[in-house]
Amino acid sequence: MVFSSLVFLFVFFPIMLLGYYIIKDEYKNYFLLLGSLFFYAWGEPVYILLMLLSIVCNYAFALMVTNDRDDKSRKLWLTLSVVFNIGLLGVFKYTGFFLSNVNRVFNTDLFVPSIALPLGISFFTFQALSYVVDVYRNDAKVQRNLFDLALYITLFPQLVAGPIVRYQTVADQIVKRDHSIEKFGEGVNRFMIGMGKKILIANPLGEVCDAIFLLPQDEVSVVTSWIGIAAYTLQIYFDFSGYSDMAIGLGKMFGFEFLENFNYPYIAQSVSEFWRRWHISLSTWFKEYVYIPLGGNRVGKIRVYFNIFVVWMLTGFWHGASWSFIAWGLYFGILISLEKAFLGKLLSKVYRPIRHMYLIFAVSIGWVFFRSGSFTYSINYLKTMLGLNGAELFDNLSYVYISDYGFTIILGAIFAVPVVKWMKERIAKKMPNVFENSIAYFTQTALYSVLFMVIIIKLVNSTYNPFLYFRF
C-alpha cells in the first residue's frame, strides 16, 4: 500500500485518523501499532514475521547492553546486534548478488535462490540498529516497553521509505505528544504538497524516463538520452522528497515531528553540499554510525579518504545489490574526495552559475549509474550522452518528448528550487502579516482543495504510480 493509492487515501487513512482521535489517549499507541502492522502486512503478510523478529531481538539486545555492567559483555551484545541486523539485510537483499558473482568468478554452479525483498527492510533495519547503538553509547535511554519500541520501528508514515528516524528524536513523542488544529492543518498541507510532487510531476517524468531507458542503445540520440536523464533527475527528487513530505505531514497529523529529509539539493554548489541536502536522514546515519566510528576527519589524510570511500561504497550497496549501485557510490566518493583535496577551493573561486552547472552535470552523470540496470548499460548510455558512440544528435523521438513533456520538465526544474519560499518571504517582508489574515487562509484552503481534486483525477485516470525507493 502506497500513500498515493486510492485504497490508502479513501479507506486505510480515514479509518486510522478517525480511530486515533476517538480512542482514549492511553490506547492511541496500541491503535497506531496495530494499524502500522496491518499497513505493512497489506503487501507482504509473510514478512510481518520478519518485522516482529527484528523488534523482539533488538528489544532484547538493547536491554542486555543496558543491564550488563561488564564493558566486554556490552560490546559483545552490541556486536551481536550488528551481526543480526546486517545479517538480516544481507540474507534477503544480497544473497543472490553474492552467489551470482561467486558463480561468475569461480565458474561454479551454486544454486541462486530467488528471495523477494521485504518491503522497507533497508529502512527499518537501520532504524533498529541505530537504536541499539545509541543505547550503547548512552545517547538514548533504553525502551523497556516492548510495544512502544515496536511503534517506533513500525510507525507507518515512515516505515517503508523513511525518513530514517533516530530513536532519540521521537522517544519523548512516543510517550506523550501534542495535538492541535494548527499542527494538524500543517500536516494536511505538507501531505498535499508531497502528493502534488509525486502525482503531478514525478509520475509523468517517470513515464518519459522509463520509455527512453527501455529503448535499444542504437536507437537513442544524444538529445533523447539527455531528456531521459533530465527526466530521471527530476523524477527521483520529486518522487522521494514527495514521499518524505507525505511522511512528515502524516506524522504531524498523528502528533509526531519528523526531521526534514530534503533541503532543495539541486541548488547546491558542490557535490558535498548536495549530499548535505539530499536524503539527509541516510547521510546522517552513515556519518554517525560508519564515518565517525572509522575516525572521520580526526585521522590522517589518507585514512580520511579511505573512510570516505568506505562510506560511499556502503551507501551505494545499501541502495541495491548491483555493481551499478556500487559504481554510483564510488563515483560520488571520488568526487567528494576531490572536492576535499583541492576541487572545493577551486570551485569557491568560480562564478556561482558555473558551480551550479558543475553540480547538475556531476549529479546527472551519477544518476545514470543509479537508474541503469547494469554497469555495462550505464557506460553505453553515458557514451550516448557524450556523443562518443556515433549516435545522431537529434531524432524524431527528441521532438516528441520535448513537445509532449517539455512543460513538465520545465515545471519540475522551477519547483526543484525554493521559488515559492522566496516569493513568500519577499511578500511577507513588504507586507507583514499578509499570510495571517482570513482571506489568505481561505485562499490557501481553496488552492489545496483544487490541488487535491486534480491529484485524485490524475490517480483515477492513470495506472502508472510507482514509488522508486520502495525497492531499496
C-alpha positions as CSV (number, residue, x, y, z in Angstrom):
1,M,0.0,0.0,0.0
2,V,1.4,3.4,-1.0
3,F,0.4,6.8,0.2
4,S,-0.7,7.8,-3.3
5,S,-3.1,4.9,-3.7
6,L,-6.8,5.2,-3.6
7,V,-7.1,2.4,-1.0
8,F,-4.8,4.4,1.3
9,L,-6.5,7.7,0.7
10,F,-10.1,6.7,1.0
11,V,-10.0,3.5,3.2
12,F,-7.0,3.0,5.4
13,F,-6.1,6.6,6.2
14,P,-9.6,7.7,7.1
15,I,-10.1,4.7,9.4
16,M,-6.8,5.3,11.1
17,L,-7.4,9.0,11.5
18,L,-11.0,8.5,12.9
19,G,-10.0,5.7,15.2
20,Y,-6.9,7.6,16.5
21,Y,-8.9,10.7,17.5
22,I,-11.9,8.9,19.1
23,I,-9.9,6.4,21.1
24,K,-8.7,7.3,24.6
25,D,-5.1,8.7,24.9
26,E,-3.8,5.7,26.7
27,Y,-4.7,3.4,23.8
28,K,-3.5,5.6,20.9
29,N,-0.1,4.0,20.7
30,Y,-1.6,0.5,20.6
31,F,-4.0,1.6,17.9
32,L,-1.2,3.1,15.8
33,L,0.9,0.0,16.3
34,L,-1.9,-2.4,15.1
35,G,-2.6,-0.1,12.1
36,S,1.1,0.1,11.2
37,L,1.5,-3.7,11.3
38,F,-1.7,-4.0,9.1
39,F,-0.2,-1.4,6.7
40,Y,3.0,-3.4,6.4
41,A,1.2,-6.8,6.1
42,W,-1.1,-5.5,3.4
43,G,1.5,-6.0,0.7
44,E,3.5,-8.9,2.2
45,P,1.7,-10.7,5.0
46,V,4.5,-13.3,5.4
47,Y,7.2,-10.7,6.2
48,I,5.3,-9.4,9.1
49,L,7.0,-12.2,11.0
50,L,10.4,-10.9,9.9
51,M,9.4,-7.4,11.2
52,L,8.3,-8.9,14.6
53,L,11.5,-10.9,14.8
54,S,13.5,-7.7,14.3
55,I,11.5,-5.9,17.0
56,V,11.9,-8.6,19.6
57,C,15.6,-9.2,19.0
58,N,16.6,-5.5,19.0
59,Y,14.5,-5.0,22.2
60,A,16.4,-7.8,23.8
61,F,19.8,-6.5,22.5
62,A,19.2,-3.0,23.9
63,L,18.2,-4.4,27.3
64,M,21.3,-6.6,27.5
65,V,23.5,-3.6,26.5
66,T,21.9,-1.6,29.3
67,N,21.6,-4.2,32.1
68,D,25.1,-5.8,31.6
69,R,27.7,-3.9,33.7
70,D,30.7,-5.5,32.1
71,D,32.1,-3.5,29.2
72,K,33.2,-6.6,27.3
73,S,29.8,-8.1,27.6
74,R,28.1,-4.9,26.4
75,K,30.4,-4.8,23.4
76,L,29.5,-8.5,22.7
77,W,25.8,-7.7,22.8
78,L,26.3,-4.7,20.5
79,T,28.3,-6.9,18.1
80,L,25.6,-9.5,18.1
81,S,23.1,-6.7,17.3
82,V,25.2,-5.5,14.4
83,V,25.6,-9.1,13.1
84,F,21.9,-9.8,13.4
85,N,20.7,-6.7,11.7
86,I,23.3,-6.6,8.9
87,G,22.8,-10.4,8.5
88,L,19.1,-10.0,8.2
89,L,19.6,-7.3,5.5
90,G,22.3,-9.4,3.8
91,V,20.3,-12.6,3.6
92,F,17.2,-11.0,2.0
93,K,18.9,-8.3,-0.1
94,Y,22.4,-9.6,-1.1
95,T,22.3,-13.4,-1.2
96,G,21.5,-13.6,-4.9
97,F,24.2,-10.9,-5.7
98,F,27.0,-12.7,-3.8
99,L,26.2,-16.2,-5.1
100,S,25.9,-14.9,-8.7
101,N,29.3,-13.3,-8.5
102,V,30.8,-16.4,-6.9
103,N,29.5,-18.4,-9.9
104,R,30.8,-15.9,-12.3
105,V,34.3,-15.6,-10.8
106,F,35.0,-19.2,-9.9
107,N,32.9,-20.8,-12.7
108,T,30.8,-22.7,-10.2
109,D,27.2,-23.6,-10.4
110,L,25.9,-22.8,-7.0
111,F,22.1,-22.5,-6.7
112,V,21.0,-18.9,-6.6
113,P,17.7,-18.6,-4.7
114,S,15.1,-16.1,-5.7
115,I,14.4,-14.2,-2.5
116,A,11.8,-11.5,-2.5
117,L,12.9,-8.3,-0.9
118,P,10.8,-7.4,2.1
119,L,9.2,-4.0,1.9
120,G,11.3,-1.3,3.6
121,I,13.8,-3.7,5.1
122,S,16.7,-1.3,4.4
123,F,14.9,1.4,6.4
124,F,13.6,-0.4,9.4
125,T,16.8,-2.4,9.8
126,F,18.9,0.8,10.0
127,Q,16.4,2.3,12.5
128,A,16.5,-0.7,14.8
129,L,20.3,-0.9,14.6
130,S,20.7,2.8,15.4
131,Y,18.5,2.4,18.4
132,V,20.7,-0.3,19.9
133,V,23.9,1.7,19.1
134,D,22.5,4.8,20.7
135,V,21.6,2.9,23.8
136,Y,25.1,1.5,24.0
137,R,26.6,5.0,23.6
138,N,24.2,6.4,26.2
139,D,22.8,8.7,23.6
140,A,19.3,7.3,24.2
141,K,17.5,5.7,27.1
142,V,16.6,2.0,26.7
143,Q,12.9,1.5,26.0
144,R,11.6,-1.1,28.4
145,N,8.1,-1.1,26.9
146,L,8.2,-3.6,24.0
147,F,5.0,-2.1,22.4
148,D,6.5,1.4,22.4
149,L,9.7,0.2,20.7
150,A,7.6,-1.7,18.2
151,L,5.7,1.5,17.4
152,Y,9.0,3.3,16.8
153,I,10.1,0.7,14.3
154,T,6.8,0.1,12.6
155,L,5.2,3.6,12.6
156,F,3.5,3.5,9.1
157,P,4.2,7.1,8.0
158,Q,8.0,6.4,7.8
159,L,8.0,2.6,7.8
160,V,8.5,1.8,4.1
161,A,10.8,4.5,2.7
162,G,11.9,6.8,5.5
163,P,12.9,9.2,6.6
164,I,15.2,7.1,8.8
165,V,14.2,8.3,12.3
166,R,16.7,8.1,15.2
167,Y,15.0,6.8,18.4
168,Q,16.2,9.7,20.5
169,T,14.4,12.2,18.2
170,V,11.0,10.6,18.8
171,A,11.4,8.9,22.2
172,D,9.5,11.6,24.1
173,Q,6.9,11.9,21.4
174,I,6.1,8.2,21.7
175,V,5.3,8.7,25.4
176,K,3.5,12.0,25.0
177,R,2.9,14.2,22.0
178,D,1.0,17.4,21.3
179,H,-2.1,17.6,19.1
180,S,-3.6,20.8,17.8
181,I,-5.7,22.1,14.9
182,E,-2.8,24.2,13.7
183,K,-0.4,21.2,13.7
184,F,-3.0,19.0,12.0
185,G,-3.5,21.7,9.3
186,E,0.2,21.9,8.7
187,G,0.3,18.2,8.3
188,V,-2.5,18.2,5.8
189,N,-0.9,20.9,3.7
190,R,2.5,19.1,3.8
191,F,0.8,15.9,2.7
192,M,-0.9,17.7,-0.2
193,I,2.4,19.2,-1.3
194,G,4.0,15.8,-1.3
195,M,1.1,14.3,-3.2
196,G,1.4,17.0,-5.8
197,K,5.1,16.4,-6.2
198,K,4.5,12.7,-6.7
199,I,1.4,12.6,-8.9
200,L,1.7,15.8,-11.0
201,I,5.5,15.9,-11.6
202,A,7.3,12.6,-10.7
203,N,4.9,10.3,-12.4
204,P,4.8,12.0,-15.8
205,L,8.6,12.3,-15.8
206,G,8.9,8.7,-14.8
207,E,6.9,7.6,-17.8
208,V,9.3,9.5,-20.1
209,C,12.4,8.1,-18.3
210,D,11.2,4.5,-18.4
211,A,10.3,4.7,-22.1
212,I,13.8,6.1,-23.0
213,F,15.7,3.7,-20.9
214,L,13.9,0.8,-22.4
215,L,14.9,1.7,-25.9
216,P,17.8,-0.2,-27.6
217,Q,21.0,1.8,-27.2
218,D,21.4,2.2,-31.0
219,E,18.0,3.9,-31.2
220,V,18.7,6.7,-28.8
221,S,20.1,10.1,-29.9
222,V,22.2,12.4,-27.9
223,V,19.4,14.8,-27.2
224,T,17.0,12.0,-26.3
225,S,19.5,10.5,-23.8
226,W,19.8,13.9,-22.1
227,I,16.0,14.2,-22.0
228,G,15.9,10.7,-20.3
229,I,18.4,11.6,-17.6
230,A,16.9,15.0,-17.1
231,A,13.5,13.4,-16.5
232,Y,15.0,10.9,-14.1
233,T,17.0,13.6,-12.2
234,L,13.7,15.4,-11.5
235,Q,11.6,12.3,-11.1
236,I,13.7,10.8,-8.3
237,Y,13.8,14.1,-6.5
238,F,10.0,14.7,-6.6
239,D,9.2,11.1,-6.0
240,F,11.4,10.7,-2.9
241,S,11.1,14.2,-1.5
242,G,7.3,14.0,-2.2
243,Y,7.2,10.8,-0.2
244,S,9.2,12.4,2.6
245,D,6.7,15.4,2.6
246,M,3.8,13.0,2.9
247,A,5.5,11.1,5.7
248,I,6.3,14.3,7.6
249,G,2.7,15.5,7.0
250,L,1.2,12.3,8.2
251,G,3.4,12.3,11.3
252,K,2.1,15.8,12.2
253,M,-1.5,14.7,11.8
254,F,-0.8,12.0,14.4
255,G,1.2,14.3,16.7
256,F,4.8,13.4,15.6
257,E,7.5,15.7,14.4
258,F,10.0,14.1,12.0
259,L,13.2,15.8,10.9
260,E,13.5,17.2,7.4
261,N,14.9,14.8,4.7
262,F,15.4,17.2,1.8
263,N,16.5,20.8,1.6
264,Y,16.4,21.7,-2.1
265,P,19.5,19.7,-3.1
266,Y,19.6,21.0,-6.7
267,I,20.5,24.5,-5.6
268,A,23.8,23.1,-4.2
269,Q,27.1,24.5,-5.5
270,S,29.1,21.3,-4.9
271,V,28.6,17.6,-4.6
272,S,29.5,17.7,-0.9
273,E,26.8,20.3,-0.3
274,F,24.3,18.3,-2.4
275,W,24.7,15.4,-0.1
276,R,24.1,17.6,2.9
277,R,20.7,18.5,1.3
278,W,19.7,15.1,-0.2
279,H,18.2,12.2,1.8
280,I,19.5,13.9,4.9
281,S,18.5,11.1,7.3
282,L,20.6,8.5,5.3
283,S,23.6,10.8,5.1
284,T,23.4,11.5,8.8
285,W,23.1,7.7,9.5
286,F,26.2,6.8,7.7
287,K,28.1,9.8,9.2
288,E,27.1,8.9,12.8
289,Y,27.4,5.1,12.6
290,V,30.1,4.5,10.0
291,Y,32.2,7.6,9.1
292,I,32.8,8.9,12.7
293,P,33.5,5.4,14.2
294,L,36.1,4.9,11.4
295,G,37.8,8.0,12.6
296,G,36.0,10.6,10.5
297,N,38.2,13.7,9.9
298,R,40.3,13.1,13.0
299,V,42.8,10.9,11.3
300,G,45.5,11.4,8.6
301,K,44.6,12.5,5.1
302,I,45.0,9.0,3.5
303,R,42.7,7.5,6.2
304,V,40.1,10.3,5.7
305,Y,39.9,9.4,2.0
306,F,39.7,5.7,2.9
307,N,36.8,6.5,5.2
308,I,35.0,8.4,2.6
309,F,35.4,5.6,0.1
310,V,34.1,3.0,2.6
311,V,31.1,5.1,3.4
312,W,30.2,5.7,-0.2
313,M,30.7,2.2,-1.3
314,L,28.4,1.1,1.5
315,T,25.9,3.9,0.6
316,G,25.8,2.6,-3.0
317,F,25.5,-1.0,-1.8
318,W,22.7,-0.1,0.6
319,H,20.6,1.1,-2.3
320,G,20.8,-2.2,-4.2
321,A,22.7,-5.4,-4.9
322,S,24.2,-4.4,-8.1
323,W,27.6,-3.3,-9.4
324,S,26.0,-0.2,-10.9
325,F,24.9,1.0,-7.4
326,I,28.4,0.3,-6.1
327,A,29.8,2.3,-9.1
328,W,27.4,5.1,-8.3
329,G,28.5,5.2,-4.6
330,L,32.2,5.1,-5.5
331,Y,31.7,7.8,-8.2
332,F,30.4,10.2,-5.5
333,G,33.1,9.1,-3.1
334,I,35.7,10.1,-5.7
335,L,34.1,13.5,-6.4
336,I,33.7,14.3,-2.6
337,S,37.4,13.3,-2.1
338,L,38.5,15.5,-4.9
339,E,36.5,18.4,-3.5
340,K,38.0,17.9,-0.1
341,A,41.5,17.7,-1.6
342,F,41.5,20.7,-3.9
343,L,38.5,20.9,-6.2
344,G,36.4,22.6,-3.4
345,K,38.8,25.5,-3.2
346,L,38.9,25.9,-7.0
347,L,35.1,25.9,-7.1
348,S,34.9,28.6,-4.4
349,K,36.7,31.0,-6.8
350,V,34.4,30.2,-9.8
351,Y,31.4,32.2,-10.8
352,R,28.3,30.9,-8.9
353,P,26.2,29.8,-12.0
354,I,29.3,27.7,-13.2
355,R,29.5,26.0,-9.9
356,H,25.8,25.1,-10.2
357,M,26.2,23.8,-13.7
358,Y,29.1,21.6,-12.5
359,L,26.8,20.2,-9.7
360,I,23.9,19.4,-12.1
361,F,26.2,17.8,-14.6
362,A,28.0,15.7,-12.0
363,V,24.8,14.5,-10.3
364,S,23.1,13.8,-13.6
365,I,26.1,11.5,-14.6
366,G,25.7,9.8,-11.3
367,W,22.0,9.2,-11.8
368,V,22.8,7.2,-15.0
369,F,24.5,4.5,-12.8
370,F,21.7,4.7,-10.3
371,R,18.9,4.3,-12.9
372,S,20.6,1.7,-15.2
373,G,20.1,-1.9,-14.6
374,S,23.7,-2.8,-15.2
375,F,27.2,-1.3,-15.2
376,T,27.6,-2.1,-18.9
377,Y,24.3,-0.3,-19.8
378,S,25.4,2.7,-17.7
379,I,28.7,3.1,-19.7
380,N,26.9,2.8,-23.0
381,Y,24.3,5.3,-22.0
382,L,27.0,7.8,-20.9
383,K,28.7,7.3,-24.3
384,T,25.5,8.3,-26.0
385,M,25.0,11.3,-23.8
386,L,28.6,12.5,-24.5
387,G,28.3,11.7,-28.3
388,L,31.1,9.0,-28.1
389,N,29.3,6.1,-29.8
390,G,28.3,7.7,-33.1
391,A,24.7,8.3,-32.1
392,E,22.9,11.1,-34.0
393,L,22.4,14.4,-32.3
394,F,18.6,14.8,-32.7
395,D,15.8,12.5,-33.8
396,N,12.0,12.3,-34.1
397,L,11.7,11.0,-30.5
398,S,13.6,14.0,-29.2
399,Y,11.0,16.3,-30.8
400,V,8.1,14.1,-29.5
401,Y,9.4,14.1,-25.9
402,I,10.2,17.8,-25.9
403,S,6.8,18.8,-27.3
404,D,4.8,16.4,-25.0
405,Y,6.8,16.7,-21.8
406,G,8.9,19.8,-22.1
407,F,6.5,21.8,-20.0
408,T,6.6,19.2,-17.2
409,I,10.4,19.2,-17.2
410,I,10.4,23.0,-17.0
411,L,7.8,22.9,-14.2
412,G,9.9,20.4,-12.3
413,A,13.1,22.5,-12.7
414,I,11.3,25.5,-11.4
415,F,9.8,23.7,-8.3
416,A,13.1,21.9,-7.6
417,V,14.4,25.3,-6.3
418,P,12.7,27.3,-3.5
419,V,10.9,29.7,-5.8
420,V,7.6,29.6,-3.7
421,K,9.6,30.0,-0.5
422,W,11.5,33.0,-1.9
423,M,8.3,34.7,-3.1
424,K,6.5,34.2,0.2
425,E,9.5,35.6,2.1
426,R,9.7,38.6,-0.2
427,I,5.9,39.3,0.0
428,A,6.0,38.9,3.8
429,K,8.9,41.3,4.1
430,K,7.0,44.0,2.2
431,M,3.6,43.2,3.7
432,P,3.9,41.8,7.2
433,N,1.1,39.5,8.4
434,V,-0.3,39.2,4.9
435,F,-0.4,35.4,5.2
436,E,-2.1,35.5,8.6
437,N,-5.5,37.1,7.8
438,S,-8.7,35.2,7.0
439,I,-8.5,36.0,3.2
440,A,-5.1,34.4,3.0
441,Y,-6.3,31.4,4.9
442,F,-9.4,31.0,2.7
443,T,-7.2,31.3,-0.5
444,Q,-4.7,28.7,0.8
445,T,-7.5,26.3,1.6
446,A,-9.1,26.8,-1.8
447,L,-5.8,26.2,-3.5
448,Y,-5.1,23.0,-1.6
449,S,-8.6,21.8,-2.3
450,V,-8.2,22.3,-6.0
451,L,-4.8,20.6,-5.8
452,F,-6.3,17.6,-4.1
453,M,-9.1,17.3,-6.7
454,V,-6.6,17.5,-9.6
455,I,-4.5,14.8,-7.9
456,I,-7.5,12.4,-7.4
457,I,-8.5,12.9,-11.1
458,K,-5.0,12.0,-12.2
459,L,-4.9,9.0,-9.9
460,V,-8.2,7.6,-11.1
461,N,-7.2,8.0,-14.8
462,S,-3.6,6.6,-14.5
463,T,-2.2,3.2,-13.8
464,Y,1.4,4.4,-13.5
465,N,2.1,5.1,-9.9
466,P,5.4,3.6,-8.6
467,F,7.5,4.7,-5.6
468,L,11.1,4.4,-6.5
469,Y,12.5,4.0,-3.0
470,F,10.2,1.0,-2.2
471,R,12.7,-1.2,-3.9
472,F,15.6,-0.1,-1.7
